[in-house]
Amino acid sequence: MKGKSASVDAFVFARRGALLAIPAVALAALGKPSAFSISVGLPIAFAGEAIRAWAVGYSGATTRSDAVEAPALVTAGPYAYVRNPLYVGNFVTAVGFAVAFTGANSLPVRAAIVTGSLAAMLGVYAVIVPHEEAFLRATFGAAFDDYAGRVPRVFPALEPAAEQSGSYDPSVIGKAESRTFITLGAMLAVLALKALQA
């Protein structure tokens, strides 16, 4: 049973991009933005992408692999505050786009779209975060256990952990984030088209 569960987790991890695109497509198809919702939501979405880019500068291009990879245990930068800053950034971006896209939807429809989109993301993360952490625990052993004991999984600490390992390399962001930037651009284009049609 454990092997079967690990296979399912690996399957979800390898297809996380496609699975996380489903909520984005739902927002783009069903959302009705307003000027106010765009002005509130876009800064939140950009803040989420900034968090993600900060994290990628530390973790590198391995974040795009179809299987979990970690040449080293990174605990510096955003990883000193939270163990999963990439996913925190993604979720913040999703909240921003959910707000931006649904300003002119009726309240029940808005609630359904936003709740459904964010719940779908959380469902994917509920599978892939433990999958990644099992790999890190198996690879780095006590070092990961110590890190996990000091740094929260998803709700960032107010103060960074004292012991940190890793360095920031902004040169990897363009390569590692190319798909994210394309998706971000597509969402902005759809949002602009919907706003012009409103």
Backbone as a printed PyTorch tensor [residue, N CA C, xyz], in Angstrom:
tensor([[[  0.8230,  -1.2030,   0.0000],
         [  0.0000,   0.0000,   0.0000],
         [  0.8650,   1.2640,   0.0000]],

        [[  1.9750,   1.2070,   0.7710],
         [  2.8610,   2.3570,   0.8380],
         [  3.4830,   2.6410,  -0.5210]],

        [[  3.8850,   1.5930,  -1.2410],
         [  4.4520,   1.7600,  -2.5660],
         [  3.4560,   2.3440,  -3.5480]],

        [[  2.2030,   1.9140,  -3.4440],
         [  1.1530,   2.4330,  -4.3150],
         [  0.9130,   3.9080,  -4.0420]],

        [[  0.8830,   4.2790,  -2.7560],
         [  0.7050,   5.6770,  -2.3770],
         [  1.8500,   6.5290,  -2.8930]],

        [[  3.0790,   6.0190,  -2.7840],
         [  4.2440,   6.7500,  -3.2790],
         [  4.1620,   6.9360,  -4.7900]],

        [[  3.6460,   5.9370,  -5.4940],
         [  3.4920,   6.0410,  -6.9480],
         [  2.4830,   7.1210,  -7.3140]],

        [[  1.3850,   7.1710,  -6.5800],
         [  0.3680,   8.2050,  -6.8190],
         [  0.9530,   9.5820,  -6.5290]],

        [[  1.6830,   9.6980,  -5.4250],
         [  2.3030,  10.9730,  -5.0630],
         [  3.2760,  11.4310,  -6.1510]],

        [[  4.0840,  10.4970,  -6.6540],
         [  5.0450,  10.8250,  -7.7120],
         [  4.3250,  11.2310,  -8.9970]],

        [[  3.2100,  10.5630,  -9.2900],
         [  2.4000,  10.8960, -10.4700],
         [  1.8710,  12.3260, -10.3640]],

        [[  1.3180,  12.6660,  -9.2070],
         [  0.7880,  14.0200,  -8.9870],
         [  1.9180,  15.0470,  -9.0610]],

        [[  3.0580,  14.7270,  -8.4360],
         [  4.1920,  15.6550,  -8.4530],
         [  4.6430,  15.9400,  -9.8890]],

        [[  4.7540,  14.9090, -10.6960],
         [  5.2220,  15.0730, -12.0720],
         [  4.2530,  15.8990, -12.9130]],

        [[  2.9830,  15.9020, -12.5480],
         [  1.9650,  16.6170, -13.3210],
         [  1.4120,  17.8280, -12.5730]],

        [[  2.1450,  18.3060, -11.5890],
         [  1.6560,  19.4020, -10.7510],
         [  1.3680,  20.6620, -11.5590]],

        [[  2.1880,  20.9340, -12.5800],
         [  1.9560,  22.1240, -13.3940],
         [  0.6250,  22.0750, -14.1120]],

        [[  0.3250,  20.9340, -14.7220],
         [ -0.9490,  20.7780, -15.4320],
         [ -2.1220,  20.8140, -14.4640]],

        [[ -1.9530,  20.1720, -13.3080],
         [ -3.0360,  20.1600, -12.3180],
         [ -3.3030,  21.5540, -11.7590]],

        [[ -2.2370,  22.3210, -11.5580],
         [ -2.4090,  23.6700, -11.0310],
         [ -2.8920,  24.6410, -12.1010]],

        [[ -2.8160,  24.2460, -13.3620],
         [ -3.3490,  25.0850, -14.4370],
         [ -4.8730,  25.0510, -14.4670]],

        [[ -5.4700,  23.9930, -13.9370],
         [ -6.9310,  23.8590, -13.9710],
         [ -7.6170,  25.0210, -13.2490]],

        [[ -7.2050,  25.3770, -12.0130],
         [ -7.8300,  26.5330, -11.3680],
         [ -7.6230,  27.8250, -12.1560]],

        [[ -6.4590,  27.9720, -12.7880],
         [ -6.1960,  29.1760, -13.5750],
         [ -7.1450,  29.2630, -14.7710]],

        [[ -7.3630,  28.1280, -15.4220],
         [ -8.2860,  28.0930, -16.5580],
         [ -9.7120,  28.4100, -16.0970]],

        [[-10.0900,  27.8850, -14.9310],
         [-11.4270,  28.1710, -14.3930],
         [-11.6010,  29.6670, -14.1310]],

        [[-10.5750,  30.2870, -13.5470],
         [-10.6420,  31.7350, -13.3080],
         [-10.7670,  32.4920, -14.6300]],

        [[ -9.9450,  32.1150, -15.6040],
         [ -9.9540,  32.8020, -16.8920],
         [-11.2820,  32.6210, -17.6190]],

        [[-11.8860,  31.4510, -17.5030],
         [-13.1320,  31.1700, -18.2180],
         [-14.3500,  31.7700, -17.5270]],

        [[-14.3810,  31.6990, -16.2040],
         [-15.5930,  32.0650, -15.4730],
         [-15.5410,  33.4430, -14.8130]],

        [[-14.3410,  33.9870, -14.6920],
         [-14.1970,  35.2550, -13.9750],
         [-14.7080,  36.4510, -14.7510]],

        [[-15.1870,  37.4430, -13.9940],
         [-15.6300,  38.7250, -14.5470],
         [-14.9520,  39.8180, -13.7230]],

        [[-13.8400,  40.3500, -14.2230],
         [-13.0950,  41.3340, -13.4360],
         [-13.7600,  42.7010, -13.4120]],

        [[-13.4080,  43.4620, -12.4140],
         [-13.7980,  44.8720, -12.3320],
         [-12.5130,  45.6800, -12.1600]],

        [[-12.5950,  46.9830, -12.4070],
         [-11.4060,  47.8310, -12.2410],
         [-10.8840,  47.7420, -10.8060]],

        [[-11.8190,  47.7270,  -9.8540],
         [-11.4050,  47.6660,  -8.4460],
         [-10.7410,  46.3310,  -8.1250]],

        [[-11.3450,  45.2290,  -8.5880],
         [-10.7730,  43.9180,  -8.2650],
         [ -9.3880,  43.7500,  -8.8890]],

        [[ -9.1950,  44.3060, -10.0760],
         [ -7.8830,  44.2390, -10.7190],
         [ -6.8630,  45.0520,  -9.9280]],

        [[ -7.2650,  46.2500,  -9.4910],
         [ -6.3200,  47.1140,  -8.7600],
         [ -5.9330,  46.5200,  -7.4060]],

        [[ -6.8170,  45.7160,  -6.8290],
         [ -6.4950,  45.0540,  -5.5570],
         [ -5.7530,  43.7460,  -5.7950]],

        [[ -6.1930,  42.9680,  -6.7640],
         [ -5.6530,  41.6290,  -6.9590],
         [ -4.2810,  41.5690,  -7.5830]],

        [[ -4.0030,  42.4350,  -8.5610],
         [ -2.7130,  42.3340,  -9.2500],
         [ -1.5060,  42.5620,  -8.3400]],

        [[ -1.5180,  43.5580,  -7.4550],
         [ -0.3560,  43.6880,  -6.5540],
         [ -0.1280,  42.4390,  -5.6960]],

        [[ -1.2120,  41.7870,  -5.2950],
         [ -1.0790,  40.5430,  -4.5240],
         [ -0.4480,  39.4620,  -5.3940]],

        [[ -0.9190,  39.3510,  -6.6460],
         [ -0.3650,  38.3460,  -7.5670],
         [  1.1190,  38.5880,  -7.8220]],

        [[  1.5030,  39.8430,  -8.0240],
         [  2.9120,  40.1560,  -8.2660],
         [  3.7620,  39.8980,  -7.0230]],

        [[  3.2000,  40.1460,  -5.8550],
         [  3.9270,  39.8500,  -4.6090],
         [  4.1990,  38.3480,  -4.5070]],

        [[  3.2200,  37.5340,  -4.8750],
         [  3.4080,  36.0870,  -4.8630],
         [  4.5000,  35.6460,  -5.8120]],

        [[  4.5380,  36.2410,  -7.0020],
         [  5.5880,  35.8840,  -7.9610],
         [  6.9540,  36.3470,  -7.4650]],

        [[  7.0010,  37.4830,  -6.7680],
         [  8.2750,  37.9550,  -6.1990],
         [  8.7880,  36.9720,  -5.1520]],

        [[  7.8910,  36.4350,  -4.3330],
         [  8.2790,  35.4260,  -3.3450],
         [  8.8340,  34.2000,  -4.0610]],

        [[  8.1400,  33.7950,  -5.1040],
         [  8.5660,  32.6180,  -5.8580],
         [  9.9390,  32.8290,  -6.4920]],

        [[ 10.1530,  33.9870,  -7.1180],
         [ 11.4410,  34.2710,  -7.7540],
         [ 12.5570,  34.3180,  -6.7130]],

        [[ 12.2750,  34.8690,  -5.5490],
         [ 13.2620,  34.8990,  -4.4650],
         [ 13.6650,  33.4740,  -4.0840]],

        [[ 12.6680,  32.6060,  -3.9720],
         [ 12.9380,  31.2140,  -3.6030],
         [ 13.7240,  30.4870,  -4.6880]],

        [[ 13.3650,  30.7100,  -5.9490],
         [ 14.0580,  30.0440,  -7.0500],
         [ 15.5170,  30.4780,  -7.1090]],

        [[ 15.7960,  31.7230,  -6.7530],
         [ 17.1760,  32.1880,  -6.7130],
         [ 18.0360,  31.3950,  -5.7470]],

        [[ 17.4090,  30.7920,  -4.7570],
         [ 18.1310,  29.9450,  -3.8060],
         [ 18.0850,  28.4650,  -4.1960]],

        [[ 16.9390,  28.0040,  -4.6740],
         [ 16.7890,  26.5660,  -4.9410],
         [ 17.2550,  26.1590,  -6.3310]],

        [[ 17.2480,  27.0720,  -7.2940],
         [ 17.7440,  26.7800,  -8.6310],
         [ 16.7280,  26.1260,  -9.5370]],

        [[ 17.1990,  25.6680, -10.6870],
         [ 16.3280,  25.1300, -11.7370],
         [ 15.7740,  23.7480, -11.4270]],

        [[ 16.2430,  23.0980, -10.3680],
         [ 15.7410,  21.7630, -10.0380],
         [ 14.2640,  21.7900,  -9.6740]],

        [[ 13.7290,  22.9700,  -9.3960],
         [ 12.3130,  23.0800,  -9.0340],
         [ 11.3940,  22.7340, -10.2010]],

        [[ 11.9290,  22.6510, -11.4080],
         [ 11.1080,  22.3640, -12.5890],
         [ 11.1310,  20.9000, -12.9910]],

        [[ 11.8530,  20.0750, -12.2720],
         [ 11.9770,  18.6710, -12.6300],
         [ 10.6650,  17.9200, -12.4060]],

        [[ 10.4870,  16.8320, -13.1580],
         [  9.3000,  15.9910, -12.9820],
         [  9.4270,  15.0400, -11.7990]],

        [[ 10.6200,  14.9410, -11.2520],
         [ 10.8540,  14.1420, -10.0440],
         [ 11.5420,  15.0350,  -9.0220]],

        [[ 11.3780,  14.7180,  -7.7620],
         [ 11.9770,  15.5410,  -6.7140],
         [ 13.4960,  15.4640,  -6.8220]],

        [[ 14.1390,  16.6280,  -6.8220],
         [ 15.5880,  16.7190,  -6.8380],
         [ 16.0220,  17.7310,  -5.7940]],

        [[ 17.1750,  17.5090,  -5.2070],
         [ 17.7490,  18.4700,  -4.2750],
         [ 19.2240,  18.1490,  -4.1130]],

        [[ 20.0890,  18.8290,  -4.8700],
         [ 21.5140,  18.5660,  -4.7300],
         [ 22.0680,  18.9750,  -3.3710]],

        [[ 21.3580,  19.8850,  -2.7040],
         [ 21.7560,  20.3230,  -1.3610],
         [ 20.5020,  20.7420,  -0.6090]],

        [[ 20.5740,  20.7330,   0.6980],
         [ 19.4640,  21.1900,   1.5290],
         [ 19.5930,  22.6950,   1.7110]],

        [[ 18.7190,  23.4440,   1.0490],
         [ 18.7570,  24.9050,   1.1060],
         [ 17.9120,  25.3740,   2.2810]],

        [[ 18.5340,  26.1750,   3.1520],
         [ 17.8210,  26.6750,   4.3380],
         [ 17.9930,  28.1820,   4.4950]],

        [[ 18.5090,  28.8540,   3.4620],
         [ 18.7510,  30.2950,   3.5130],
         [ 17.6620,  31.0460,   2.7510]],

        [[ 17.7160,  32.3750,   2.8080],
         [ 16.7420,  33.2090,   2.1130],
         [ 15.3420,  32.9380,   2.6120]],

        [[ 14.3720,  32.7700,   1.7050],
         [ 12.9980,  32.5140,   2.1500],
         [ 12.8580,  31.1800,   2.8660]],

        [[ 13.7840,  30.2490,   2.5760],
         [ 13.7450,  28.9420,   3.2270],
         [ 14.0980,  29.0250,   4.7140]],

        [[ 14.6030,  30.1600,   5.1540],
         [ 14.8630,  30.3630,   6.5760],
         [ 13.5870,  30.7480,   7.3200]],

        [[ 12.5430,  31.1150,   6.5620],
         [ 11.2650,  31.5230,   7.1600],
         [ 10.2030,  30.4320,   7.0440]],

        [[ 10.2390,  29.7080,   5.9200],
         [  9.2120,  28.7070,   5.6450],
         [  9.8130,  27.6290,   4.7440]],

        [[  9.4070,  26.3760,   4.9510],
         [ 10.0170,  25.2810,   4.2030],
         [  9.5650,  25.2170,   2.7470]],

        [[  8.4460,  25.8030,   2.4260],
         [  7.8920,  25.7060,   1.0660],
         [  7.5750,  27.0820,   0.4790]],

        [[  8.5920,  27.9480,   0.3410],
         [  8.2920,  29.3040,  -0.1430],
         [  7.7880,  29.3540,  -1.5770]],

        [[  8.1830,  28.3850,  -2.4060],
         [  7.6610,  28.3540,  -3.7750],
         [  6.1490,  28.2040,  -3.7740]],

        [[  5.6550,  27.3150,  -2.9370],
         [  4.2170,  27.0670,  -2.8990],
         [  3.4700,  28.1870,  -2.1870]],

        [[  4.1090,  28.7890,  -1.2020],
         [  3.5100,  29.9750,  -0.5730],
         [  3.3710,  31.0770,  -1.6210]],

        [[  4.4300,  31.2790,  -2.4100],
         [  4.3700,  32.2820,  -3.4740],
         [  3.2890,  31.9750,  -4.4960]],

        [[  3.2050,  30.7120,  -4.9050],
         [  2.1530,  30.3060,  -5.8500],
         [  0.7670,  30.6010,  -5.2930]],

        [[  0.5790,  30.2790,  -4.0190],
         [ -0.7450,  30.4560,  -3.4170],
         [ -1.0940,  31.9400,  -3.3150]],

        [[ -0.1110,  32.7660,  -2.9520],
         [ -0.3540,  34.2150,  -2.8870],
         [ -0.7090,  34.7470,  -4.2760]],

        [[  0.0190,  34.2820,  -5.2950],
         [ -0.2970,  34.6860,  -6.6670],
         [ -1.7130,  34.2660,  -7.0490]],

        [[ -2.0860,  33.0450,  -6.6790],
         [ -3.4320,  32.5520,  -6.9910],
         [ -4.4980,  33.3740,  -6.2950]],

        [[ -4.2620,  33.7400,  -5.0460],
         [ -5.2200,  34.5970,  -4.3310],
         [ -5.3740,  35.9220,  -5.0720]],

        [[ -4.2410,  36.4900,  -5.4940],
         [ -4.2930,  37.7570,  -6.2180],
         [ -5.0970,  37.6660,  -7.4990]],

        [[ -4.8600,  36.6180,  -8.2890],
         [ -5.6190,  36.4680,  -9.5270],
         [ -7.0880,  36.1300,  -9.2500]],

        [[ -7.3480,  35.3800,  -8.1990],
         [ -8.7430,  35.0770,  -7.8430],
         [ -9.5020,  36.3650,  -7.5270]],

        [[ -8.8610,  37.2580,  -6.7920],
         [ -9.4750,  38.5570,  -6.4980],
         [ -9.6400,  39.3550,  -7.7820]],

        [[ -8.5700,  39.4310,  -8.5860],
         [ -8.5940,  40.2540,  -9.7980],
         [ -9.6520,  39.8080, -10.7940]],

        [[ -9.8120,  38.5080, -10.9650],
         [-10.7020,  37.9770, -12.0010],
         [-12.1760,  38.0000, -11.6270]],

        [[-12.5280,  38.0950, -10.3620],
         [-13.9220,  37.8320,  -9.9700],
         [-14.6590,  39.0460,  -9.4020]],

        [[-14.1330,  40.2260,  -9.5950],
         [-14.7530,  41.4140,  -8.9920],
         [-16.1870,  41.6810,  -9.4140]],

        [[-16.5390,  41.3540, -10.6620],
         [-17.8980,  41.6320, -11.1500],
         [-18.7960,  40.3940, -11.1320]],

        [[-18.2810,  39.2720, -10.6540],
         [-19.1380,  38.0930, -10.4860],
         [-20.0790,  38.3090,  -9.3080]],

        [[-21.2430,  37.6670,  -9.3620],
         [-22.1350,  37.7280,  -8.2050],
         [-21.4330,  37.0900,  -7.0070]],

        [[-21.8320,  37.4630,  -5.8220],
         [-21.1490,  36.9740,  -4.6170],
         [-21.1330,  35.4530,  -4.5280]],

        [[-22.2590,  34.7490,  -4.7770],
         [-22.2020,  33.2790,  -4.7080],
         [-21.2640,  32.6680,  -5.7500]],

        [[-21.2900,  33.2050,  -6.9830],
         [-20.4150,  32.6880,  -8.0290],
         [-18.9580,  32.9960,  -7.6920]],

        [[-18.7230,  34.2080,  -7.2170],
         [-17.3590,  34.5890,  -6.8260],
         [-16.8390,  33.6600,  -5.7350]],

        [[-17.6510,  33.4230,  -4.7280],
         [-17.2420,  32.5410,  -3.6310],
         [-16.9460,  31.1340,  -4.1400]],

        [[-17.7780,  30.6400,  -5.0580],
         [-17.5800,  29.2900,  -5.5970],
         [-16.2930,  29.2030,  -6.4100]],

        [[-16.0500,  30.1930,  -7.2600],
         [-14.8530,  30.1740,  -8.1060],
         [-13.5910,  30.2770,  -7.2410]],

        [[-13.5770,  31.2420,  -6.3320],
         [-12.3900,  31.4640,  -5.5030],
         [-12.1360,  30.2590,  -4.6010]],

        [[-13.1920,  29.7990,  -3.9290],
         [-13.0340,  28.6530,  -3.0240],
         [-12.6120,  27.4040,  -3.7820]],

        [[-13.2570,  27.1430,  -4.9060],
         [-12.9150,  25.9560,  -5.6990],
         [-11.4970,  26.0070,  -6.2330]],

        [[-11.0740,  27.1620,  -6.7400],
         [ -9.7240,  27.3090,  -7.2940],
         [ -8.6620,  27.0930,  -6.2210]],

        [[ -8.8340,  27.7640,  -5.0890],
         [ -7.8340,  27.6600,  -4.0290],
         [ -7.8520,  26.2780,  -3.3830]],

        [[ -9.0320,  25.6760,  -3.2730],
         [ -9.1150,  24.3170,  -2.7080],
         [ -8.4180,  23.3070,  -3.6170]],

        [[ -8.5360,  23.4790,  -4.9300],
         [ -7.8480,  22.5880,  -5.8620],
         [ -6.3410,  22.6910,  -5.6850]],

        [[ -5.8450,  23.9220,  -5.5250],
         [ -4.4080,  24.0960,  -5.2820],
         [ -3.9820,  23.4110,  -3.9920]],

        [[ -4.7520,  23.6220,  -2.9400],
         [ -4.4090,  23.0190,  -1.6530],
         [ -4.4160,  21.4990,  -1.7440]],

        [[ -5.3420,  20.9570,  -2.5410],
         [ -5.3890,  19.5060,  -2.7280],
         [ -4.1130,  18.9680,  -3.3660]],

        [[ -3.6130,  19.6750,  -4.3730],
         [ -2.3650,  19.2620,  -5.0260],
         [ -1.2060,  19.3690,  -4.0380]],

        [[ -1.1440,  20.4780,  -3.3070],
         [ -0.0520,  20.6750,  -2.3500],
         [ -0.1030,  19.6850,  -1.2040]],

        [[ -1.2960,  19.2660,  -0.8310],
         [ -1.4290,  18.2810,   0.2530],
         [ -0.7930,  16.9450,  -0.1320]],

        [[ -0.6630,  16.6940,  -1.4300],
         [ -0.0070,  15.4750,  -1.9160],
         [  1.4880,  15.6990,  -2.1210]],

        [[  1.8510,  16.8020,  -2.7800],
         [  3.2480,  16.9320,  -3.1960],
         [  4.1810,  17.4090,  -2.0860]],

        [[  3.6830,  18.1700,  -1.1230],
         [  4.5730,  18.6230,  -0.0460],
         [  5.0780,  17.4410,   0.7880]],

        [[  4.2040,  16.5380,   1.2730],
         [  4.7340,  15.3730,   1.9920],
         [  5.6260,  14.4880,   1.1120]],

        [[  5.3120,  14.4120,  -0.1840],
         [  6.1440,  13.6380,  -1.1090],
         [  7.5560,  14.2170,  -1.1750]],

        [[  7.6500,  15.5240,  -1.3200],
         [  8.9640,  16.1810,  -1.3480],
         [  9.6890,  16.0010,  -0.0230]],

        [[  8.9620,  16.1580,   1.0690],
         [  9.6100,  16.0730,   2.3830],
         [ 10.0880,  14.6550,   2.6810]],

        [[  9.3890,  13.6510,   2.1840],
         [  9.8610,  12.2740,   2.3520],
         [ 11.1930,  12.0880,   1.6290]],

        [[ 11.3120,  12.6680,   0.4380],
         [ 12.5760,  12.6010,  -0.2990],
         [ 13.6880,  13.3200,   0.4580]],

        [[ 13.3990,  14.5270,   0.9360],
         [ 14.4130,  15.2990,   1.6560],
         [ 14.8520,  14.5970,   2.9330]],

        [[ 13.8990,  13.9860,   3.6150],
         [ 14.2270,  13.2450,   4.8450],
         [ 15.1080,  12.0330,   4.5290]],

        [[ 14.7660,  11.3330,   3.4590],
         [ 15.5570,  10.1620,   3.0630],
         [ 16.9470,  10.5630,   2.5720]],

        [[ 17.0500,  11.7320,   1.9540],
         [ 18.3170,  12.1810,   1.3850],
         [ 19.2260,  12.8380,   2.4190]],

        [[ 18.6430,  13.6880,   3.2690],
         [ 19.4570,  14.4890,   4.1860],
         [ 19.3310,  14.0890,   5.6500]],

        [[ 18.4300,  13.1620,   5.9410],
         [ 18.3260,  12.5870,   7.2740],
         [ 18.1550,  13.5940,   8.3920]],

        [[ 19.0400,  13.5280,   9.3860],
         [ 18.9310,  14.3560,  10.5830],
         [ 19.0010,  15.8420,  10.2590]],

        [[ 19.7390,  16.2100,   9.2180],
         [ 19.8360,  17.6240,   8.8500],
         [ 18.4680,  18.1640,   8.4570]],

        [[ 17.7000,  17.3610,   7.6990],
         [ 16.3550,  17.8140,   7.3380],
         [ 15.4390,  17.8110,   8.5540]],

        [[ 15.5310,  16.7920,   9.4010],
         [ 14.6980,  16.7520,  10.6050],
         [ 14.9530,  17.9640,  11.4880]],

        [[ 16.2200,  18.3500,  11.6130],
         [ 16.5550,  19.5360,  12.4000],
         [ 15.9500,  20.7890,  11.7740]],

        [[ 16.0880,  20.8880,  10.4590],
         [ 15.5250,  22.0340,   9.7290],
         [ 14.0060,  22.0840,   9.8930]],

        [[ 13.3530,  20.9380,   9.7130],
         [ 11.8940,  20.8750,   9.8300],
         [ 11.4380,  21.2210,  11.2440]],

        [[ 12.2600,  20.9350,  12.2360],
         [ 11.9230,  21.2700,  13.6110],
         [ 12.0560,  22.7530,  13.9100]],

        [[ 12.8420,  23.4670,  13.0890],
         [ 13.0850,  24.8890,  13.3290],
         [ 12.2540,  25.8100,  12.4440]],

        [[ 11.8520,  25.3260,  11.2710],
         [ 11.2000,  26.1910,  10.2740],
         [  9.8300,  25.6140,   9.9290]],

        [[  8.7770,  26.4390,   9.9920],
         [  7.4270,  25.9260,   9.7060],
         [  7.2390,  25.5250,   8.2530]],

        [[  6.2760,  24.6610,   8.0360],
         [  6.0310,  24.1020,   6.6950],
         [  5.4020,  25.1210,   5.7460]],

        [[  4.3240,  25.8060,   6.1470],
         [  3.6230,  26.6890,   5.2060],
         [  3.3290,  28.0960,   5.7330]],

        [[  3.2730,  28.2830,   7.0310],
         [  3.0080,  29.6190,   7.5750],
         [  4.3340,  30.2190,   8.0200]],

        [[  4.8450,  31.2180,   7.2920],
         [  6.1920,  31.7230,   7.5580],
         [  6.3840,  32.2310,   8.9850]],

        [[  7.5640,  31.9710,   9.5190],
         [  7.9500,  32.5040,  10.8190],
         [  8.2360,  33.9960,  10.6810]],

        [[  8.1060,  34.7250,  11.7720],
         [  8.3810,  36.1600,  11.7450],
         [  9.8840,  36.4340,  11.7240]],

        [[ 10.6530,  35.5330,  12.3120],
         [ 12.1080,  35.6740,  12.3470],
         [ 12.7430,  34.5020,  11.5950]],

        [[ 13.8200,  34.7440,  10.8420],
         [ 14.4660,  33.6390,  10.1170],
         [ 15.1920,  32.7030,  11.0720]],

        [[ 15.3370,  31.4660,  10.6580],
         [ 16.1190,  30.5030,  11.4300],
         [ 17.5710,  30.9650,  11.4680]],

        [[ 18.2240,  30.7280,  12.5990],
         [ 19.5970,  31.2120,  12.7820],
         [ 20.5760,  30.4870,  11.8590]],

        [[ 20.4550,  29.1740,  11.7580],
         [ 21.3760,  28.4020,  10.9190],
         [ 20.8430,  28.3490,   9.4920]],

        [[ 21.6580,  28.8220,   8.5430],
         [ 21.2330,  28.8760,   7.1510],
         [ 22.3130,  28.3340,   6.2300]],

        [[ 21.8750,  27.6960,   5.1530],
         [ 22.7960,  27.1450,   4.1670],
         [ 22.2360,  27.4060,   2.7740]],

        [[ 23.0850,  27.8870,   1.8860],
         [ 22.6580,  28.1770,   0.5230],
         [ 22.9620,  29.6110,   0.1640]],

        [[ 23.0000,  29.8920,  -1.1300],
         [ 23.2870,  31.2490,  -1.5870],
         [ 22.3380,  31.6220,  -2.7250]],

        [[ 22.1940,  32.9210,  -2.9200],
         [ 21.2660,  33.4560,  -3.9110],
         [ 21.9690,  33.6340,  -5.2510]],

        [[ 21.3710,  33.1070,  -6.3150],
         [ 21.9110,  33.2430,  -7.6630],
         [ 20.7910,  33.7020,  -8.5890]],

        [[ 20.6880,  35.0040,  -8.8290],
         [ 19.5820,  35.5020,  -9.6600],
         [ 19.6320,  35.0420, -11.1090]],

        [[ 20.8020,  34.5570, -11.5520],
         [ 20.9250,  34.1470, -12.9520],
         [ 20.0630,  32.9330, -13.2950]],

        [[ 19.6560,  32.1490, -12.2960],
         [ 18.8470,  30.9560, -12.5910],
         [ 17.3650,  31.2820, -12.7520]],

        [[ 16.9600,  32.4660, -12.3200],
         [ 15.5270,  32.7930, -12.2940],
         [ 14.9230,  32.7760, -13.6930]],

        [[ 15.5850,  33.3990, -14.6610],
         [ 15.0520,  33.4480, -16.0220],
         [ 14.8070,  32.0650, -16.6050]],

        [[ 15.7770,  31.1640, -16.4310],
         [ 15.6430,  29.8020, -16.9600],
         [ 14.6000,  29.0130, -16.1840]],

        [[ 14.6940,  29.0520, -14.8650],
         [ 13.8010,  28.2400, -14.0330],
         [ 12.3620,  28.7350, -14.0770]],

        [[ 12.1850,  30.0300, -14.2820],
         [ 10.8450,  30.6070, -14.2120],
         [ 10.2250,  30.9210, -15.5590]],

        [[ 10.8240,  30.4530, -16.6430],
         [ 10.3040,  30.8060, -17.9740],
         [  8.8420,  30.3870, -18.1360]],

        [[  8.4870,  29.1790, -17.7010],
         [  7.0890,  28.7280, -17.8260],
         [  6.1640,  29.5480, -16.9280]],

        [[  6.6630,  29.8910, -15.7460],
         [  5.8540,  30.7000, -14.8340],
         [  5.5940,  32.0700, -15.4370]],

        [[  6.6320,  32.6670, -16.0340],
         [  6.4540,  33.9880, -16.6400],
         [  5.5000,  33.9310, -17.8310]],

        [[  5.5470,  32.8510, -18.6010],
         [  4.6120,  32.6960, -19.7240],
         [  3.1810,  32.5810, -19.2000]],

        [[  2.9940,  31.7860, -18.1570],
         [  1.6630,  31.6370, -17.5600],
         [  1.1710,  32.9580, -16.9980]],

        [[  2.0530,  33.6690, -16.3070],
         [  1.7060,  34.9680, -15.7460],
         [  1.2900,  35.9250, -16.8540]],

        [[  2.0590,  35.9370, -17.9450],
         [  1.7200,  36.8060, -19.0740],
         [  0.3820,  36.4460, -19.7000]],

        [[  0.1130,  35.1530, -19.8270],
         [ -1.1640,  34.7110, -20.3910],
         [ -2.3300,  35.1310, -19.5030]],

        [[ -2.1580,  34.9730, -18.1850],
         [ -3.2270,  35.3750, -17.2620],
         [ -3.4620,  36.8830, -17.3310]],

        [[ -2.3970,  37.6610, -17.4350],
         [ -2.5390,  39.1170, -17.5500],
         [ -3.2280,  39.5000, -18.8550]],

        [[ -2.9070,  38.7870, -19.9410],
         [ -3.5380,  39.0780, -21.2370],
         [ -5.0300,  38.7830, -21.1910]],

        [[ -5.3990,  37.6420, -20.6170],
         [ -6.8210,  37.2870, -20.5030],
         [ -7.5410,  38.2930, -19.6070]],

        [[ -6.8990,  38.6630, -18.5190],
         [ -7.5000,  39.6420, -17.6020],
         [ -7.7350,  40.9750, -18.3140]],

        [[ -6.7580,  41.4100, -19.1110],
         [ -6.9120,  42.6560, -19.8480],
         [ -8.0430,  42.5750, -20.8700]],

        [[ -8.1330,  41.4560, -21.5810],
         [ -9.2180,  41.2670, -22.5700],
         [-10.5890,  41.2820, -21.9060]],

        [[-10.6820,  40.5970, -20.7760],
         [-11.9740,  40.5480, -20.0620],
         [-12.3370,  41.9300, -19.5280]],

        [[-11.3470,  42.6770, -19.0760],
         [-11.6100,  44.0220, -18.5540],
         [-12.0890,  44.9360, -19.6560]],

        [[-11.5150,  44.8030, -20.8580],
         [-11.9140,  45.6430, -21.9880],
         [-13.3350,  45.2960, -22.4640]],

        [[-13.7180,  44.0320, -22.2970],
         [-15.0540,  43.6020, -22.7300],
         [-16.1360,  43.9370, -21.7210]],

        [[-15.7370,  44.2470, -20.4990],
         [-16.7180,  44.4870, -19.4320],
         [-17.4970,  45.7750, -19.6830]]])
